[in-house]
Amino acid sequence: MTSELTETDLADPSFWSLAPQQRLEAFASLRRHDAPVYFGATGHGFHALVRHRDVVEASRRPEIFISGPGVTTPRPPRWVRTVFGDSMVNLDDPRHARLRGVVARAFTPRVVNRITDDVTRVAGAVVDDVIAHRPADFVEAVASRLPFEVICTMMGIPPAYRREVLNQINHTTADAGVRRRLRMPGKSLRALAKLHCVVGRVARQRRREPADDLISALVTAEVDGARLNSRELGSFFSLLLVAGVETTRNAIAHALHLLTTNPAQRALLATEFDAHVGGFVDEVVRYSSPIIQFRRTLARDHELGGGGRLRAGDDVVLFYTSANRDESVFDRPDDFDITRRPNPHVGFGGGGPHFCLGTSLARQEMTVLFRELLSRLPQIRSVDEPVLVPSSFDNRVARLPFAY
Protein backbone atom coordinates (compact mmCIF):
# COMPACT_ATOMS: atom_id res chain seq x y z
CA MET A 1 0.00 0.00 0.00
CA THR A 2 1.27 3.44 -0.90
CA SER A 3 2.64 5.34 2.09
CA GLU A 4 0.82 8.37 3.48
CA LEU A 5 1.51 11.70 1.80
CA THR A 6 3.11 14.35 3.98
CA GLU A 7 1.68 17.37 2.14
CA THR A 8 -1.94 16.20 2.17
CA ASP A 9 -3.89 14.79 5.09
CA LEU A 10 -7.57 14.18 4.42
CA ALA A 11 -8.04 13.22 8.07
CA ASP A 12 -6.81 16.63 9.27
CA PRO A 13 -9.68 19.13 9.75
CA SER A 14 -7.45 21.95 8.50
CA PHE A 15 -7.40 20.35 5.03
CA TRP A 16 -11.10 21.14 4.66
CA SER A 17 -10.49 24.81 5.37
CA LEU A 18 -8.24 25.12 2.32
CA ALA A 19 -9.49 26.92 -0.77
CA PRO A 20 -11.52 24.60 -3.05
CA GLN A 21 -8.88 24.75 -5.78
CA GLN A 22 -6.16 23.65 -3.36
CA ARG A 23 -8.24 20.65 -2.33
CA LEU A 24 -8.89 19.71 -5.96
CA GLU A 25 -5.16 19.85 -6.70
CA ALA A 26 -4.50 17.57 -3.73
CA PHE A 27 -7.06 15.06 -5.01
CA ALA A 28 -5.48 15.19 -8.47
CA SER A 29 -2.16 14.25 -6.89
CA LEU A 30 -3.76 11.38 -4.97
CA ARG A 31 -5.34 10.01 -8.14
CA ARG A 32 -1.89 9.51 -9.62
CA HIS A 33 -0.96 6.94 -6.96
CA ASP A 34 -1.12 3.28 -7.79
CA ALA A 35 -3.32 2.42 -4.81
CA PRO A 36 -5.54 4.24 -2.29
CA VAL A 37 -3.60 6.25 0.28
CA TYR A 38 -4.21 5.59 3.98
CA PHE A 39 -4.94 8.55 6.27
CA GLY A 40 -5.26 8.70 10.05
CA ALA A 41 -3.89 6.64 12.90
CA THR A 42 -3.22 2.97 12.20
CA GLY A 43 -6.39 1.00 12.83
CA HIS A 44 -8.48 4.14 13.16
CA GLY A 45 -8.04 5.75 9.76
CA PHE A 46 -9.28 5.09 6.25
CA HIS A 47 -8.17 4.37 2.70
CA ALA A 48 -9.13 7.26 0.41
CA LEU A 49 -10.91 6.12 -2.77
CA VAL A 50 -10.34 9.08 -5.08
CA ARG A 51 -10.48 7.50 -8.54
CA HIS A 52 -13.77 7.18 -10.42
CA ARG A 53 -13.46 3.43 -10.99
CA ASP A 54 -12.72 2.74 -7.32
CA VAL A 55 -15.70 4.79 -6.13
CA VAL A 56 -18.01 3.02 -8.60
CA GLU A 57 -16.66 -0.40 -7.63
CA ALA A 58 -17.17 0.24 -3.92
CA SER A 59 -20.69 1.58 -4.56
CA ARG A 60 -21.76 -1.41 -6.63
CA ARG A 61 -20.30 -4.17 -4.44
CA PRO A 62 -22.42 -3.76 -1.25
CA GLU A 63 -21.69 -7.33 -0.17
CA ILE A 64 -18.02 -6.31 0.22
CA PHE A 65 -18.25 -2.59 1.00
CA ILE A 66 -20.88 -2.43 3.74
CA SER A 67 -22.64 0.54 5.30
CA GLY A 68 -23.87 -0.89 8.60
CA PRO A 69 -20.91 0.26 10.74
CA GLY A 70 -21.67 3.88 9.71
CA VAL A 71 -21.08 5.95 6.59
CA THR A 72 -20.08 9.33 8.01
CA THR A 73 -16.51 10.21 8.90
CA PRO A 74 -16.04 9.57 11.74
CA ARG A 75 -18.89 7.22 12.57
CA PRO A 76 -21.69 8.46 14.83
CA PRO A 77 -21.24 7.24 18.40
CA ARG A 78 -23.17 4.10 19.32
CA TRP A 79 -25.34 5.99 21.81
CA VAL A 80 -26.46 8.43 19.10
CA ARG A 81 -27.63 5.55 16.92
CA THR A 82 -29.37 3.97 19.91
CA VAL A 83 -31.22 7.16 20.85
CA PHE A 84 -32.06 8.47 17.40
CA GLY A 85 -32.29 5.24 15.43
CA ASP A 86 -30.38 4.11 12.35
CA SER A 87 -30.56 6.22 9.24
CA MET A 88 -31.29 4.27 6.06
CA VAL A 89 -27.82 5.17 4.76
CA ASN A 90 -26.37 3.13 7.65
CA LEU A 91 -28.27 -0.05 6.79
CA ASP A 92 -27.32 -3.03 4.65
CA ASP A 93 -29.49 -5.52 2.83
CA PRO A 94 -31.85 -7.18 3.37
CA ARG A 95 -33.33 -4.61 5.76
CA HIS A 96 -32.09 -1.69 3.67
CA ALA A 97 -33.72 -3.15 0.55
CA ARG A 98 -37.07 -3.66 2.29
CA LEU A 99 -37.20 -0.13 3.70
CA ARG A 100 -35.93 1.40 0.47
CA GLY A 101 -38.64 -0.47 -1.42
CA VAL A 102 -41.32 1.27 0.63
CA VAL A 103 -39.74 4.69 0.33
CA ALA A 104 -38.93 4.32 -3.38
CA ARG A 105 -42.64 4.37 -4.23
CA ALA A 106 -42.63 8.12 -3.58
CA PHE A 107 -39.60 8.83 -5.77
CA THR A 108 -40.16 7.07 -9.08
CA PRO A 109 -40.03 9.30 -12.19
CA ARG A 110 -43.75 8.67 -12.70
CA VAL A 111 -44.64 9.88 -9.21
CA VAL A 112 -42.25 12.82 -9.42
CA ASN A 113 -43.80 13.87 -12.73
CA ARG A 114 -47.17 14.03 -10.96
CA ILE A 115 -45.91 16.76 -8.65
CA THR A 116 -44.72 18.99 -11.51
CA ASP A 117 -47.63 21.35 -10.94
CA ASP A 118 -46.68 21.78 -7.29
CA VAL A 119 -43.01 22.39 -8.14
CA THR A 120 -44.06 24.92 -10.79
CA ARG A 121 -46.37 26.68 -8.33
CA VAL A 122 -43.64 27.00 -5.69
CA ALA A 123 -41.04 28.14 -8.24
CA GLY A 124 -43.42 30.81 -9.50
CA ALA A 125 -44.09 32.04 -5.98
CA VAL A 126 -40.35 32.16 -5.23
CA VAL A 127 -39.70 34.35 -8.27
CA ASP A 128 -42.73 36.53 -7.44
CA ASP A 129 -41.25 37.22 -4.01
CA VAL A 130 -37.80 37.98 -5.45
CA ILE A 131 -39.36 40.58 -7.76
CA ALA A 132 -41.46 42.05 -4.95
CA HIS A 133 -38.83 42.19 -2.21
CA ARG A 134 -35.46 42.23 -4.03
CA PRO A 135 -33.58 40.08 -1.47
CA ALA A 136 -29.78 40.07 -1.46
CA ASP A 137 -29.05 36.41 -0.63
CA PHE A 138 -29.90 33.82 -3.27
CA VAL A 139 -29.54 30.89 -0.85
CA GLU A 140 -32.17 32.08 1.58
CA ALA A 141 -34.56 33.59 -0.96
CA VAL A 142 -34.44 30.94 -3.68
CA ALA A 143 -32.17 27.93 -3.27
CA SER A 144 -33.45 26.91 0.18
CA ARG A 145 -37.10 27.65 -0.30
CA LEU A 146 -38.00 25.51 -3.31
CA PRO A 147 -36.67 22.10 -2.12
CA PHE A 148 -37.99 22.70 1.39
CA GLU A 149 -41.55 23.41 0.26
CA VAL A 150 -41.56 20.50 -2.19
CA ILE A 151 -40.18 17.97 0.31
CA CYS A 152 -42.66 19.08 2.98
CA THR A 153 -45.54 18.65 0.54
CA MET A 154 -44.40 15.17 -0.52
CA MET A 155 -43.98 14.10 3.09
CA GLY A 156 -47.24 15.65 4.25
CA ILE A 157 -45.80 18.14 6.79
CA PRO A 158 -48.71 20.48 7.58
CA PRO A 159 -48.07 24.20 6.88
CA ALA A 160 -48.44 24.97 10.59
CA TYR A 161 -45.31 22.90 11.36
CA ARG A 162 -43.11 24.06 8.51
CA ARG A 163 -41.46 27.07 10.11
CA GLU A 164 -40.46 24.96 13.11
CA VAL A 165 -39.13 22.24 10.81
CA LEU A 166 -37.13 24.76 8.76
CA ASN A 167 -35.59 26.22 11.92
CA GLN A 168 -34.41 22.78 13.02
CA ILE A 169 -32.99 21.95 9.57
CA ASN A 170 -31.06 25.21 9.62
CA HIS A 171 -29.73 24.40 13.08
CA THR A 172 -28.62 20.89 12.07
CA THR A 173 -26.61 22.36 9.17
CA ALA A 174 -25.42 25.62 10.74
CA ASP A 175 -21.76 26.51 10.49
CA ALA A 176 -20.32 25.18 13.72
CA GLY A 177 -16.74 25.24 12.47
CA VAL A 178 -14.94 22.59 10.51
CA ARG A 179 -13.79 20.59 13.52
CA ARG A 180 -17.31 20.10 14.76
CA ARG A 181 -18.63 19.30 11.30
CA LEU A 182 -15.95 16.64 10.96
CA ARG A 183 -17.10 15.03 14.18
CA MET A 184 -20.83 15.06 13.38
CA PRO A 185 -21.33 16.19 9.76
CA GLY A 186 -24.47 18.28 9.30
CA LYS A 187 -25.96 17.46 12.72
CA SER A 188 -26.85 19.22 15.91
CA LEU A 189 -28.31 16.70 18.33
CA ARG A 190 -30.67 19.13 19.99
CA ALA A 191 -32.14 20.22 16.66
CA LEU A 192 -32.30 16.59 15.55
CA ALA A 193 -34.29 15.67 18.65
CA LYS A 194 -36.75 18.48 17.99
CA LEU A 195 -37.09 17.37 14.38
CA HIS A 196 -37.91 13.85 15.56
CA CYS A 197 -40.61 15.29 17.82
CA VAL A 198 -42.26 17.17 14.97
CA VAL A 199 -42.23 14.13 12.72
CA GLY A 200 -43.59 12.02 15.58
CA ARG A 201 -46.57 14.34 15.98
CA VAL A 202 -47.38 14.16 12.27
CA ALA A 203 -46.89 10.39 12.22
CA ARG A 204 -49.40 9.92 15.04
CA GLN A 205 -51.92 12.00 13.13
CA ARG A 206 -51.36 9.95 9.95
CA ARG A 207 -51.84 6.67 11.80
CA ARG A 208 -55.29 7.89 12.80
CA GLU A 209 -56.09 9.55 9.47
CA PRO A 210 -53.84 8.37 6.59
CA ALA A 211 -53.41 10.73 3.64
CA ASP A 212 -51.78 10.54 0.20
CA ASP A 213 -48.27 11.38 1.38
CA LEU A 214 -44.98 9.73 2.27
CA ILE A 215 -45.48 9.81 6.04
CA SER A 216 -48.74 7.91 5.65
CA ALA A 217 -47.07 5.36 3.38
CA LEU A 218 -44.39 4.65 5.97
CA VAL A 219 -46.50 4.62 9.14
CA THR A 220 -48.87 2.10 7.55
CA ALA A 221 -46.17 -0.07 5.94
CA GLU A 222 -44.60 -3.18 7.42
CA VAL A 223 -40.88 -3.96 7.19
CA ASP A 224 -39.74 -7.40 8.34
CA GLY A 225 -43.31 -8.09 9.43
CA ALA A 226 -43.53 -5.11 11.78
CA ARG A 227 -44.50 -1.47 11.62
CA LEU A 228 -41.69 1.07 11.83
CA ASN A 229 -41.21 2.44 15.32
CA SER A 230 -40.95 6.12 16.18
CA ARG A 231 -37.14 6.11 16.17
CA GLU A 232 -37.01 4.52 12.72
CA LEU A 233 -39.54 7.00 11.35
CA GLY A 234 -37.75 9.95 12.93
CA SER A 235 -34.39 8.81 11.60
CA PHE A 236 -35.67 8.39 8.06
CA PHE A 237 -37.54 11.68 7.90
CA SER A 238 -34.64 13.58 9.43
CA LEU A 239 -32.44 12.15 6.68
CA LEU A 240 -34.96 13.08 3.99
CA LEU A 241 -35.55 16.60 5.26
CA VAL A 242 -31.91 17.45 5.81
CA ALA A 243 -30.49 15.62 2.79
CA GLY A 244 -33.36 16.43 0.43
CA VAL A 245 -33.28 20.12 1.24
CA GLU A 246 -29.56 20.62 1.84
CA THR A 247 -28.15 18.85 -1.22
CA THR A 248 -30.61 20.37 -3.70
CA ARG A 249 -30.22 23.79 -2.14
CA ASN A 250 -26.46 23.62 -2.59
CA ALA A 251 -26.75 22.41 -6.18
CA ILE A 252 -29.12 25.29 -7.00
CA ALA A 253 -26.79 27.86 -5.43
CA HIS A 254 -23.71 26.51 -7.19
CA ALA A 255 -25.68 26.45 -10.45
CA LEU A 256 -26.39 30.18 -10.44
CA HIS A 257 -22.75 31.01 -9.79
CA LEU A 258 -21.57 28.59 -12.49
CA LEU A 259 -23.90 30.19 -15.03
CA THR A 260 -22.65 33.63 -14.00
CA THR A 261 -18.98 32.72 -14.37
CA ASN A 262 -19.52 30.76 -17.61
CA PRO A 263 -21.48 33.19 -19.82
CA ALA A 264 -21.20 31.09 -22.99
CA GLN A 265 -22.75 28.12 -21.21
CA ARG A 266 -25.47 30.34 -19.81
CA ALA A 267 -26.29 31.72 -23.25
CA LEU A 268 -26.52 28.19 -24.65
CA LEU A 269 -28.90 27.10 -21.89
CA ALA A 270 -31.04 30.23 -22.18
CA THR A 271 -31.48 29.96 -25.95
CA GLU A 272 -31.97 26.16 -26.13
CA PHE A 273 -33.27 25.34 -22.67
CA ASP A 274 -35.09 22.08 -23.39
CA ALA A 275 -32.18 20.71 -25.42
CA HIS A 276 -29.58 21.39 -22.72
CA VAL A 277 -31.30 21.43 -19.33
CA GLY A 278 -30.58 17.72 -18.69
CA GLY A 279 -26.90 18.23 -19.41
CA PHE A 280 -26.93 21.40 -17.31
CA VAL A 281 -28.26 19.59 -14.22
CA ASP A 282 -25.78 16.73 -14.59
CA GLU A 283 -22.84 19.06 -15.09
CA VAL A 284 -23.77 21.18 -12.05
CA VAL A 285 -23.91 18.04 -9.92
CA ARG A 286 -20.62 16.73 -11.34
CA TYR A 287 -18.78 20.03 -11.04
CA SER A 288 -20.01 21.04 -7.57
CA SER A 289 -20.43 17.56 -5.99
CA PRO A 290 -22.96 18.60 -3.28
CA ILE A 291 -21.99 15.54 -1.19
CA ILE A 292 -18.23 15.22 -0.83
CA GLN A 293 -17.88 11.72 0.63
CA PHE A 294 -19.30 8.67 2.36
CA ARG A 295 -17.59 5.84 4.24
CA ARG A 296 -17.78 2.07 3.74
CA THR A 297 -16.26 -0.85 5.67
CA LEU A 298 -14.74 -4.01 4.17
CA ALA A 299 -16.72 -7.16 4.96
CA ARG A 300 -13.85 -9.32 3.65
CA ASP A 301 -10.45 -9.04 2.02
CA HIS A 302 -10.65 -7.50 -1.43
CA GLU A 303 -8.36 -6.52 -4.31
CA LEU A 304 -9.55 -3.36 -6.05
CA GLY A 305 -9.80 -3.63 -9.81
CA GLY A 306 -7.82 -0.43 -10.14
CA GLY A 307 -5.10 -1.63 -7.76
CA GLY A 308 -4.83 -1.84 -4.00
CA ARG A 309 -5.25 -4.62 -1.43
CA LEU A 310 -7.85 -4.03 1.29
CA ARG A 311 -8.41 -6.13 4.39
CA ALA A 312 -11.57 -7.17 6.19
CA GLY A 313 -12.48 -4.48 8.72
CA ASP A 314 -10.67 -1.70 6.83
CA ASP A 315 -12.54 1.55 6.29
CA VAL A 316 -12.61 3.29 2.93
CA VAL A 317 -13.95 6.74 2.14
CA LEU A 318 -15.52 7.34 -1.26
CA PHE A 319 -14.58 10.87 -2.35
CA TYR A 320 -17.20 11.79 -4.94
CA THR A 321 -15.73 15.25 -5.39
CA SER A 322 -12.47 13.67 -6.60
CA ALA A 323 -14.06 10.96 -8.73
CA ASN A 324 -16.04 13.67 -10.55
CA ARG A 325 -12.76 15.30 -11.68
CA ASP A 326 -11.01 12.08 -12.72
CA GLU A 327 -9.01 12.86 -15.87
CA SER A 328 -9.24 9.25 -17.04
CA VAL A 329 -13.02 9.57 -17.30
CA PHE A 330 -13.78 13.23 -17.98
CA ASP A 331 -12.17 15.26 -20.74
CA ARG A 332 -11.18 18.72 -19.44
CA PRO A 333 -12.65 17.88 -16.00
CA ASP A 334 -12.14 21.39 -14.62
CA ASP A 335 -14.25 22.96 -17.38
CA PHE A 336 -17.97 23.53 -16.82
CA ASP A 337 -19.60 22.14 -19.97
CA ILE A 338 -23.34 21.49 -20.18
CA THR A 339 -22.86 19.65 -23.50
CA ARG A 340 -20.60 17.03 -21.89
CA ARG A 341 -21.48 13.59 -23.27
CA PRO A 342 -21.28 11.15 -21.70
CA ASN A 343 -21.30 12.42 -18.15
CA PRO A 344 -21.01 9.41 -15.80
CA HIS A 345 -20.65 11.54 -12.67
CA VAL A 346 -21.11 10.06 -9.20
CA GLY A 347 -22.79 13.13 -7.73
CA PHE A 348 -25.89 11.08 -6.92
CA GLY A 349 -23.74 8.15 -5.78
CA GLY A 350 -21.80 5.61 -7.76
CA GLY A 351 -24.73 3.27 -8.35
CA GLY A 352 -25.71 0.28 -6.26
CA PRO A 353 -28.35 0.06 -3.52
CA HIS A 354 -27.51 3.43 -1.96
CA PHE A 355 -27.90 5.44 -5.17
CA CYS A 356 -29.77 8.63 -4.28
CA LEU A 357 -33.53 8.07 -4.15
CA GLY A 358 -34.19 11.75 -4.76
CA THR A 359 -32.39 11.96 -8.12
CA SER A 360 -35.55 12.36 -10.21
CA LEU A 361 -36.95 14.92 -7.79
CA ALA A 362 -33.74 16.98 -7.76
CA ARG A 363 -33.67 17.01 -11.57
CA GLN A 364 -37.30 18.12 -11.68
CA GLU A 365 -36.77 20.90 -9.16
CA MET A 366 -33.71 22.33 -10.91
CA THR A 367 -35.35 22.10 -14.34
CA VAL A 368 -38.51 23.91 -13.28
CA LEU A 369 -36.73 26.52 -11.17
CA PHE A 370 -34.14 27.56 -13.77
CA ARG A 371 -36.77 27.65 -16.51
CA GLU A 372 -38.65 30.13 -14.33
CA LEU A 373 -35.56 32.14 -13.38
CA LEU A 374 -34.09 32.47 -16.87
CA SER A 375 -37.41 33.33 -18.50
CA ARG A 376 -38.63 35.87 -15.93
CA LEU A 377 -35.30 37.21 -14.64
CA PRO A 378 -32.99 36.84 -17.65
CA GLN A 379 -30.27 39.00 -16.05
CA ILE A 380 -30.15 37.13 -12.74
CA ARG A 381 -26.56 36.57 -11.63
CA SER A 382 -24.32 36.16 -8.61
CA VAL A 383 -22.41 39.32 -7.72
CA ASP A 384 -19.72 37.83 -5.50
CA GLU A 385 -18.10 34.50 -4.70
CA PRO A 386 -20.30 32.05 -2.78
CA VAL A 387 -19.65 31.92 0.95
CA LEU A 388 -18.79 28.27 1.56
CA VAL A 389 -18.95 26.36 4.85
CA PRO A 390 -15.73 24.39 5.49
CA SER A 391 -16.78 20.75 5.68
CA SER A 392 -15.49 17.30 4.83
CA PHE A 393 -19.03 16.11 4.15
CA ASP A 394 -21.00 18.50 1.97
CA ASN A 395 -20.19 21.34 -0.41
CA ARG A 396 -22.44 23.77 1.39
CA VAL A 397 -23.12 27.34 0.28
CA ALA A 398 -24.02 29.52 3.26
CA ARG A 399 -24.70 32.70 1.25
CA LEU A 400 -24.60 33.84 -2.36
CA PRO A 401 -25.11 37.56 -3.08
CA PHE A 402 -27.12 38.04 -6.29
CA ALA A 403 -28.88 40.62 -8.43
CA TYR A 404 -30.98 40.75 -11.59
C-alpha positions in Angstrom: 0.0 0.0 0.0 1.3 3.4 -0.9 2.6 5.3 2.1 0.8 8.4 3.5 1.5 11.7 1.8 3.1 14.4 4.0 1.7 17.4 2.1 -1.9 16.2 2.2 -3.9 14.8 5.1 -7.6 14.2 4.4 -8.0 13.2 8.1 -6.8 16.6 9.3 -9.7 19.1 9.7 -7.5 21.9 8.5 -7.4 20.4 5.0 -11.1 21.1 4.7 -10.5 24.8 5.4 -8.2 25.1 2.3 -9.5 26.9 -0.8 -11.5 24.6 -3.1 -8.9 24.8 -5.8 -6.2 23.6 -3.4 -8.2 20.7 -2.3 -8.9 19.7 -6.0 -5.2 19.9 -6.7 -4.5 17.6 -3.7 -7.1 15.1 -5.0 -5.5 15.2 -8.5 -2.2 14.3 -6.9 -3.8 11.4 -5.0 -5.3 10.0 -8.1 -1.9 9.5 -9.6 -1.0 6.9 -7.0 -1.1 3.3 -7.8 -3.3 2.4 -4.8 -5.5 4.2 -2.3 -3.6 6.2 0.3 -4.2 5.6 4.0 -4.9 8.5 6.3 -5.3 8.7 10.1 -3.9 6.6 12.9 -3.2 3.0 12.2 -6.4 1.0 12.8 -8.5 4.1 13.2 -8.0 5.8 9.8 -9.3 5.1 6.3 -8.2 4.4 2.7 -9.1 7.3 0.4 -10.9 6.1 -2.8 -10.3 9.1 -5.1 -10.5 7.5 -8.5 -13.8 7.2 -10.4 -13.5 3.4 -11.0 -12.7 2.7 -7.3 -15.7 4.8 -6.1 -18.0 3.0 -8.6 -16.7 -0.4 -7.6 -17.2 0.2 -3.9 -20.7 1.6 -4.6 -21.8 -1.4 -6.6 -20.3 -4.2 -4.4 -22.4 -3.8 -1.3 -21.7 -7.3 -0.2 -18.0 -6.3 0.2 -18.2 -2.6 1.0 -20.9 -2.4 3.7 -22.6 0.5 5.3 -23.9 -0.9 8.6 -20.9 0.3 10.7 -21.7 3.9 9.7 -21.1 5.9 6.6 -20.1 9.3 8.0 -16.5 10.2 8.9 -16.0 9.6 11.7 -18.9 7.2 12.6 -21.7 8.5 14.8 -21.2 7.2 18.4 -23.2 4.1 19.3 -25.3 6.0 21.8 -26.5 8.4 19.1 -27.6 5.6 16.9 -29.4 4.0 19.9 -31.2 7.2 20.9 -32.1 8.5 17.4 -32.3 5.2 15.4 -30.4 4.1 12.4 -30.6 6.2 9.2 -31.3 4.3 6.1 -27.8 5.2 4.8 -26.4 3.1 7.7 -28.3 -0.1 6.8 -27.3 -3.0 4.6 -29.5 -5.5 2.8 -31.9 -7.2 3.4 -33.3 -4.6 5.8 -32.1 -1.7 3.7 -33.7 -3.2 0.6 -37.1 -3.7 2.3 -37.2 -0.1 3.7 -35.9 1.4 0.5 -38.6 -0.5 -1.4 -41.3 1.3 0.6 -39.7 4.7 0.3 -38.9 4.3 -3.4 -42.6 4.4 -4.2 -42.6 8.1 -3.6 -39.6 8.8 -5.8 -40.2 7.1 -9.1 -40.0 9.3 -12.2 -43.7 8.7 -12.7 -44.6 9.9 -9.2 -42.2 12.8 -9.4 -43.8 13.9 -12.7 -47.2 14.0 -11.0 -45.9 16.8 -8.7 -44.7 19.0 -11.5 -47.6 21.4 -10.9 -46.7 21.8 -7.3 -43.0 22.4 -8.1 -44.1 24.9 -10.8 -46.4 26.7 -8.3 -43.6 27.0 -5.7 -41.0 28.1 -8.2 -43.4 30.8 -9.5 -44.1 32.0 -6.0 -40.4 32.2 -5.2 -39.7 34.4 -8.3 -42.7 36.5 -7.4 -41.2 37.2 -4.0 -37.8 38.0 -5.5 -39.4 40.6 -7.8 -41.5 42.0 -5.0 -38.8 42.2 -2.2 -35.5 42.2 -4.0 -33.6 40.1 -1.5 -29.8 40.1 -1.5 -29.0 36.4 -0.6 -29.9 33.8 -3.3 -29.5 30.9 -0.9 -32.2 32.1 1.6 -34.6 33.6 -1.0 -34.4 30.9 -3.7 -32.2 27.9 -3.3 -33.5 26.9 0.2 -37.1 27.7 -0.3 -38.0 25.5 -3.3 -36.7 22.1 -2.1 -38.0 22.7 1.4 -41.5 23.4 0.3 -41.6 20.5 -2.2 -40.2 18.0 0.3 -42.7 19.1 3.0 -45.5 18.6 0.5 -44.4 15.2 -0.5 -44.0 14.1 3.1 -47.2 15.6 4.2 -45.8 18.1 6.8 -48.7 20.5 7.6 -48.1 24.2 6.9 -48.4 25.0 10.6 -45.3 22.9 11.4 -43.1 24.1 8.5 -41.5 27.1 10.1 -40.5 25.0 13.1 -39.1 22.2 10.8 -37.1 24.8 8.8 -35.6 26.2 11.9 -34.4 22.8 13.0 -33.0 21.9 9.6 -31.1 25.2 9.6 -29.7 24.4 13.1 -28.6 20.9 12.1 -26.6 22.4 9.2 -25.4 25.6 10.7 -21.8 26.5 10.5 -20.3 25.2 13.7 -16.7 25.2 12.5 -14.9 22.6 10.5 -13.8 20.6 13.5 -17.3 20.1 14.8 -18.6 19.3 11.3 -15.9 16.6 11.0 -17.1 15.0 14.2 -20.8 15.1 13.4 -21.3 16.2 9.8 -24.5 18.3 9.3 -26.0 17.5 12.7 -26.8 19.2 15.9 -28.3 16.7 18.3 -30.7 19.1 20.0 -32.1 20.2 16.7 -32.3 16.6 15.5 -34.3 15.7 18.6 -36.8 18.5 18.0 -37.1 17.4 14.4 -37.9 13.9 15.6 -40.6 15.3 17.8 -42.3 17.2 15.0 -42.2 14.1 12.7 -43.6 12.0 15.6 -46.6 14.3 16.0 -47.4 14.2 12.3 -46.9 10.4 12.2 -49.4 9.9 15.0 -51.9 12.0 13.1 -51.4 10.0 10.0 -51.8 6.7 11.8 -55.3 7.9 12.8 -56.1 9.5 9.5 -53.8 8.4 6.6 -53.4 10.7 3.6 -51.8 10.5 0.2 -48.3 11.4 1.4 -45.0 9.7 2.3 -45.5 9.8 6.0 -48.7 7.9 5.6 -47.1 5.4 3.4 -44.4 4.6 6.0 -46.5 4.6 9.1 -48.9 2.1 7.6 -46.2 -0.1 5.9 -44.6 -3.2 7.4 -40.9 -4.0 7.2 -39.7 -7.4 8.3 -43.3 -8.1 9.4 -43.5 -5.1 11.8 -44.5 -1.5 11.6 -41.7 1.1 11.8 -41.2 2.4 15.3 -40.9 6.1 16.2 -37.1 6.1 16.2 -37.0 4.5 12.7 -39.5 7.0 11.4 -37.7 9.9 12.9 -34.4 8.8 11.6 -35.7 8.4 8.1 -37.5 11.7 7.9 -34.6 13.6 9.4 -32.4 12.1 6.7 -35.0 13.1 4.0 -35.5 16.6 5.3 -31.9 17.4 5.8 -30.5 15.6 2.8 -33.4 16.4 0.4 -33.3 20.1 1.2 -29.6 20.6 1.8 -28.2 18.9 -1.2 -30.6 20.4 -3.7 -30.2 23.8 -2.1 -26.5 23.6 -2.6 -26.8 22.4 -6.2 -29.1 25.3 -7.0 -26.8 27.9 -5.4 -23.7 26.5 -7.2 -25.7 26.4 -10.5 -26.4 30.2 -10.4 -22.7 31.0 -9.8 -21.6 28.6 -12.5 -23.9 30.2 -15.0 -22.6 33.6 -14.0 -19.0 32.7 -14.4 -19.5 30.8 -17.6 -21.5 33.2 -19.8 -21.2 31.1 -23.0 -22.8 28.1 -21.2 -25.5 30.3 -19.8 -26.3 31.7 -23.3 -26.5 28.2 -24.6 -28.9 27.1 -21.9 -31.0 30.2 -22.2 -31.5 30.0 -25.9 -32.0 26.2 -26.1 -33.3 25.3 -22.7 -35.1 22.1 -23.4 -32.2 20.7 -25.4 -29.6 21.4 -22.7 -31.3 21.4 -19.3 -30.6 17.7 -18.7 -26.9 18.2 -19.4 -26.9 21.4 -17.3 -28.3 19.6 -14.2 -25.8 16.7 -14.6 -22.8 19.1 -15.1 -23.8 21.2 -12.0 -23.9 18.0 -9.9 -20.6 16.7 -11.3 -18.8 20.0 -11.0 -20.0 21.0 -7.6 -20.4 17.6 -6.0 -23.0 18.6 -3.3 -22.0 15.5 -1.2 -18.2 15.2 -0.8 -17.9 11.7 0.6 -19.3 8.7 2.4 -17.6 5.8 4.2 -17.8 2.1 3.7 -16.3 -0.9 5.7 -14.7 -4.0 4.2 -16.7 -7.2 5.0 -13.9 -9.3 3.6 -10.4 -9.0 2.0 -10.7 -7.5 -1.4 -8.4 -6.5 -4.3 -9.6 -3.4 -6.0 -9.8 -3.6 -9.8 -7.8 -0.4 -10.1 -5.1 -1.6 -7.8 -4.8 -1.8 -4.0 -5.2 -4.6 -1.4 -7.8 -4.0 1.3 -8.4 -6.1 4.4 -11.6 -7.2 6.2 -12.5 -4.5 8.7 -10.7 -1.7 6.8 -12.5 1.6 6.3 -12.6 3.3 2.9 -13.9 6.7 2.1 -15.5 7.3 -1.3 -14.6 10.9 -2.3 -17.2 11.8 -4.9 -15.7 15.2 -5.4 -12.5 13.7 -6.6 -14.1 11.0 -8.7 -16.0 13.7 -10.5 -12.8 15.3 -11.7 -11.0 12.1 -12.7 -9.0 12.9 -15.9 -9.2 9.2 -17.0 -13.0 9.6 -17.3 -13.8 13.2 -18.0 -12.2 15.3 -20.7 -11.2 18.7 -19.4 -12.6 17.9 -16.0 -12.1 21.4 -14.6 -14.3 23.0 -17.4 -18.0 23.5 -16.8 -19.6 22.1 -20.0 -23.3 21.5 -20.2 -22.9 19.6 -23.5 -20.6 17.0 -21.9 -21.5 13.6 -23.3 -21.3 11.2 -21.7 -21.3 12.4 -18.1 -21.0 9.4 -15.8 -20.6 11.5 -12.7 -21.1 10.1 -9.2 -22.8 13.1 -7.7 -25.9 11.1 -6.9 -23.7 8.2 -5.8 -21.8 5.6 -7.8 -24.7 3.3 -8.4 -25.7 0.3 -6.3 -28.3 0.1 -3.5 -27.5 3.4 -2.0 -27.9 5.4 -5.2 -29.8 8.6 -4.3 -33.5 8.1 -4.2 -34.2 11.7 -4.8 -32.4 12.0 -8.1 -35.5 12.4 -10.2 -37.0 14.9 -7.8 -33.7 17.0 -7.8 -33.7 17.0 -11.6 -37.3 18.1 -11.7 -36.8 20.9 -9.2 -33.7 22.3 -10.9 -35.4 22.1 -14.3 -38.5 23.9 -13.3 -36.7 26.5 -11.2 -34.1 27.6 -13.8 -36.8 27.7 -16.5 -38.6 30.1 -14.3 -35.6 32.1 -13.4 -34.1 32.5 -16.9 -37.4 33.3 -18.5 -38.6 35.9 -15.9 -35.3 37.2 -14.6 -33.0 36.8 -17.6 -30.3 39.0 -16.1 -30.2 37.1 -12.7 -26.6 36.6 -11.6 -24.3 36.2 -8.6 -22.4 39.3 -7.7 -19.7 37.8 -5.5 -18.1 34.5 -4.7 -20.3 32.0 -2.8 -19.7 31.9 0.9 -18.8 28.3 1.6 -18.9 26.4 4.8 -15.7 24.4 5.5 -16.8 20.8 5.7 -15.5 17.3 4.8 -19.0 16.1 4.2 -21.0 18.5 2.0 -20.2 21.3 -0.4 -22.4 23.8 1.4 -23.1 27.3 0.3 -24.0 29.5 3.3 -24.7 32.7 1.3 -24.6 33.8 -2.4 -25.1 37.6 -3.1 -27.1 38.0 -6.3 -28.9 40.6 -8.4 -31.0 40.8 -11.6 
